Amino acid sequence: NDGDNKLHIVPVRRVKDLHPADEEDFDPKAAYSVFWDDPGSAANNGYYPAQILMMAETEEGLREKQKVARVRKIPIPVSEFEEEDGTISQTTASRKGKNKQKEQQQAAKAKAYAGILKAQLQTFRKKNEAAVDAVRTTKKPRLESSSDSGSDDGVVAESQLVLAKQNARHWRQRYQDKCKENEKLHDIIKVQHACIDQKLRSVHDLVEAQVKTAQQIPQSTAQPPSKGQVANKIQALSNLQPIFAADRRECASPDASCASSELPSPDIAHRSPIVATRSVWASNDRAPVVNVAETCSPQVRFVRPTPTHGCSPGAAPFSDCGNGRFHLKRGATISVEQANKIFNPKAVKPKVAAKETAQALWGSEGLAERSYSGKVAPKDRKDPNAEARKELTPEKVRLVIETVSHWGLVKNIDVSETLANLSTVLSEKIQDVRKQFKRRALAMEF
């Protein structure tokens, strides 16, 4: 073959040391020395290593056999092509020379790369040493201690220094948090003071206006009303909403008549001792001049006579008063907007009606400060400092029941389940209001 990948047919006698017994008596994996007679050039004549792929008795039989079966060439290592006398063919020698040359080139490249890498490492090492020398500073000499004892009291262990720094950092953070908390409390106090001042000014203006009105009426023509009229007027005033949370007390004298008016504090009452409530009485009656400081206790529960916030004493239950108020029952009124939420035509859930009624009667702040039973919550029973919130007013709870019952009659919806679980419904409403206040507080902080 000699590297040209061509098949040649040669007589068996030209194969050195081959004496086959039949057509299969040869080794296809072995290399044989075959004499090649080149007709074109006599210089190429000689023995060459070759591989026997197929054998037959005649040349025609070999060609027929080659047509029937594909010639299978088995690769043989280069070392097998060495001749018996130790010589190697020209093709094999050239191939080995090329392989050796490649190995030498690769070794030269590896050596060159190793030299370059070594030079780079030396350069970087020098640069690092120069950088370390530049950063390195001389140590400051330790100050001599003035202690007379054998140990130096001025030297502190590094661990103690770290603990001291951590402790100082902790207390510094605590101090900053307390400062921020104090600022928030001061802001809240300022807002509360402004609200209280505004309310006191409005109350003072109202009292001054009532005093001026009383001074314009001659005292000689003032006739006190009868006890029956006083009872009727007090009953009418009891239907109005109170503006102060002071407890009602009896008058100092059983025969004295108490005038219902607005009095914010005992100091203002003493500054304006003569207070007349003219708007309470009917148009055909004269408003009497009453000395509040002499006839009533300072803890009398005063109510504001505001006709625009109430209905007439004979108003029908669950009716519109015509002045922006809606009468529920027994003189209790809510705004028309609140009534529209309760009796919304699209509302079909009794629980929603009960919650809206509670919202209208107590308000958000009132619900947040109360509980249904007035007892400590189960989760706070283990806390000895836990305080029970104020109980919901039974009269208003009864009013909620009557309103929900009327709502069910109007809409023809069964409300028995809601009324049976009214405590749960109102407790859920209270929890919703408290969560709403917590979310507002968090939003104000951020």
N, C-alpha and C positions, 0 to 999 in steps of 0.2 A: 504494500500500500504506500509506504514512504510519505504519509501525510497528505496524499492527494485524494483520499476517500474514494478510490476506484478499486473495483474488484478485478483480479487477474486470474486467468486459468493457466496453470503450469502442470507439467507432468510430475508424477509422484517421485520419479527418479531424481528430480532436481532438489528434493527436500532432503536435507542432510539427516542421516541416522533415522529414517522413517521407513519401516517395513511393515505395512498394515496387512492384517489377515483378511479383512473384509472392508466394506465401504464405511463402516462405523468405527473402525479401529483407529481413532485419533482423539486428541484432547482439544476441544474448542477453546479452553481457557489457557492453553500453553502457547508459548512463542517458539516457533521453529525457524531454523536458518534455511532460507530458500535461495537457490542460485537464480539470478535474473540475467537473462540474455537480452540486452537492449538492441534491437535491430537498427535503431537510429544512431546510436553512439556507442562505440565499443568501450569508451572510458567508463561507462556506467555499469559495465558487467561486473558481477560479483555476488557475494552472499549478503542477504538482507534479512533482518528479523521480520517474520510474517506470522499471521494467524490463519489457520485452516478453518474455514467456515463450512464447507461441504465437500464430499468426496464421492466419485462414481468410477465405473470401470472404463467408460469412454467419455470423450468430450461431448458427444451428442446426448448421451444419457445424463451427463451433468447439467446440460442446458434444459433438458426436459424436466429433470428434478428441480431445477431452479424456478421453472415456470409453475410447477405444482405447489411447491412450498416456498414461503418467503424466507430469504436468507436472514438468519438471526445473528447479529454481531454482538459478542459479549465483550465489554470493556476489560482491558488488561492493564495493570500498573506498568509504569515506564520501566521499572527495574527488571521486569520479566523479559524485556527486549534486549538485555545484554547478551552478547555472544559468549560462546563457551571459552574463547581465548581471552575474555576480559575486555575486548574492544566494544565500542558502542557505535552505532550508525551515526552518520552526519546529522540527520534530523534530530535524533535523540540528544546528541551533544549540543546542538544549537539551542534546543529547548531548555536544557539544563543551564546553559550559559545565560539565557534570558532570565530564568528564575533566580539565579544567583545575583544577577545585576539588579533585579527588582528588590531582593532582600537587602543588598548593599544600599540602595537608594532610600529605602524605608529606615534603615538604621541611621543613615546620615541625617534624615529629616528629624528623627526622634532625638538624636544628639543635639541638633541645632535648636529644637524646641526646648530641650532641657537647659541649654545654655541661656536662652532668652528668659525662661522662667526664673532661673537662678539670679540673673542680673536684676530682674524686676523685684524679686523678693529682697535683695540687698538694698535696692533704692528705697523701697517702702519702709524697710527697717530703719534706715538712716533718718527718713522724714519723721517717723514716729518718735524716735529718740529725741530729735530736735524739738518736736511739739511738747513732749513731756518735760523737757528742760525749761521750755518757755513758760509752761503752766506752773511748774513747781516753784513754790515760794519758800522763803526762809522762815523758819519757826521763830515766833516771838519768844524772847527770853522770859522765863517764869519769874514773876515778881517775888522777891523774898518776903516771907511771912514775918510779921513782927511778933508772932507768938513765942512765948518763952518756953512752952512745953515741948516735949519731944515730937508730938504730932502737929501737922499743919492744919489748923482749923479753917483756913481760908480756902482749902481745896475741897470740892464737892464731887462725889461720884457722878459719872455720866448718867447712870440710870435714875438717880435722884433728880438730876437736872431735867431729864425728859418727863418724869412724873410731875414735876413742878410746872413745866410749860403746859402740859395737858390740863392740869388743874386750873391754871390761869385762863387757858382758852375756854374751858367749860364755864367758869364763872363769868367771863366776859360775855359769852353767848347768853347766859341766863340774864345778865344785866340788860342786854339789848332787847331781849324778849319782854322783860318787865317794862322797859321804857315804852315799847310799842303798845303794850297793853294799857299802860297809863294814858297814853295819848288817845287811844280809842275811848277809854272811860271818860276822859275830859270832854271829848267831842259829844258823847252821849249826854253828859250833864249839861253842857251848853244848850243842846237842843231841848232838853226837858225844861230847863229854866226859861227858855224863850216861849215854849208852849204854856207853861204855868203863868208867866207874866201876861201873855195875850189873853188867857182865860180870866185872870183877875181884872184886867182892864175892862173886858167886856162886861163882867159882873158888876164892877164898880160903876160903869156908865149906866147900866140898867137900874141900879139902886138909886143913883143920883137923879135919873129921870123920874122914878117913882116918888122920890122926895119932893121934887119940884111940882109934880102933879098934886101931891097931897097938900103942899103949901098954898096952892091956888084955891083950894076949897075952904070956905069959912068953917071954922070949928063949931060955931054956934048952930049951924044948920045941919051938922052931921048927926044922924040918928043911927045908933047901932041896930043891926037887924035882929030879928027874933031868933030864938034857938032853932026853930024849924028851918028857917032860911039858911042858917049857918050849917046845919047838918046836910041840907041839900047841896050847898056849894062845895062842902068838903067831899061829899060823895062824887060830885062832878069832877073835882080836881083829882080824885084818886084814879080816874081813868086816864089821866095824862101821864106821860113818861117822866120819871124823876131825873134830875140832873146831878144830884148828890147822893152818895151812898151812906149817909149818916142814918142811924136807927131812929125810928119814930118814938117820941116820948110824949107823955101826957103833959098838959099845961101845968103851970105852977099852982093855979087856983082852979077848983072844979067848975066854978061859975064863969071863969074867964073864957073869952073867945079867941082862938088862935087864927091869925091871918096867914094865909098861904102865899108866900112870896119867895124870892130867891135871896139867900144869904150865904155868901161863901165862907165866912169865918166870923168868930165872935168879935174880932177887932173891927171889921167893917160894920157889924151890927151896932157896936157902941159908937162908931163915928156917925152913923146915920140911924139914930134910935127910932125915928118916926117913919114907918114904912106903910104905905097903903096899897092895897091890891084892888085897883079899880076895874081891871079887865075881867076879873072873876065874876063880878056881880052882874045882874041883868041891867038892861038900859034904864028901867024904871026905878032902880034902887040907887041910893047914894052910897058911895064908897066911904066907909068909916075910917077915921084916923085911929090907928092902933099903935100903942107903944110896944114894940116887940121885946125890947130888953126887959120890960116889967111884967108882961103877961105870959111869955113863953120861955121855956128852957132853951139854952143855946144849942142843944142837940136835936131840935125839932127837924124833921125831914122835910125840906122845902122842895116844892115842885114849881116848874116854870109854867105859867098859864099861857100856853101857845095854842090858840084856837086853830091855827093852820095845820097843826100836827095831830089833831084829834077829830072825832065825830061827835055829833050831838048825842046826849045820853040815851035817846030812844032809837039809835040807828039799828037797822036790821043786821043779824049776823051774816058775815061773808058778803058784804056789800061795799060799793065804792062810795067814799065820803064826798067826792066831788072837789076836793082841795088837794089832790095828789096823794091822798092817804086811802088805805083800804082797811075796812073794819073786819076783824076776825070774829071775836066774841068777847063779851064782858068788858068792852071798852078798849081792848088791845088792838092797836093799829100797826100796820106796816106800810111801806111805800107801794105805790102802784107797780113800779118796776119789779119789786120782789114778788108781788102777787102774780104778775104775768109769768115769772119763772116757775112759780108753784103750779099754777093752773094753765100751763102751756098746752095748747091743743095737741101738739105732737108728742107730749110726754105720756108714756104708758107704764112707767115703773113707779110703784108706790114708794119704794126706798128713796128715789130721787126727790119725790114730793116731801117726804119726811125730813130729809137732809136740808132741802131748801127752806123749809119752814123753820128749822132750828137755826139756820144761818140768819134768817130774817129776825128772829126773836132775840138771840143772844149776841150775834155778831162774831167775827173771827176772833177778836181778842177775848171776848167772854167765853167762847168755847175752848180756847187754848188754856184758859186758867181754871177750867172745871173738869169734873168727871161725872159719870152717870150716877154712881152710888156714893161718891164722896169718900171712898176708902182708898187705901194705898194699893197701888198696882201689884199684881202677884210677883213680878220680877223685882220689885223694890221692897218686898216684905222682909228680906234678910238684912236690909240696910237699916240700922237703928236711927239714922239721921233723916230718913225719908219722911216727907210730909205729905199728908193727904190733901188733894185738891178739893175745892168747894163743890158741893153737890149741885146738880142741876135743879133749878127751882121746880117744885112739884106742880105749881099752877101752870107754868109754861109747858111742862111735859104733858099735862092734861090738855093744854091748848093744841099741842102738836097732834095728839091722838084725835081730837075733834076735827082738826083741819084735814088730816089724812082720811078720816071717815067721810067727811063732806066731799073730799076729792074723789073718793071711790064711788059715792053716789052720783056725782055729776058725770063721771066718765064710765059708770057701770062696770067697774073693775073690782075684783075681790082683793081686799086689803087686810084680810084676817091674818095671813102669815106675817106680813110686815108689822102689824100691831102686836102680834105675839112675840116677835123678836125685836121690839123697839129698842130695848137696851143695847143690843148688838149693833143696830143701825146707827144709833146716836154715838156709840163708842167709836165706830168706824169714822164717822164724821169728825169727831174730836181728834182722832189720830191723823186724819188727812189735813186738818188745819194746822196741827203742830208741825207736821212734815213740811208744809208750805212755809211756815215761819222759819224753819231751819234752813231751807233752801235759799230764802231771801237773805238770811244772815251770812251764809257762805258766799252768795253772790256779791254782797256788799264788801266782804273781806278781800275779794279778788278784783 
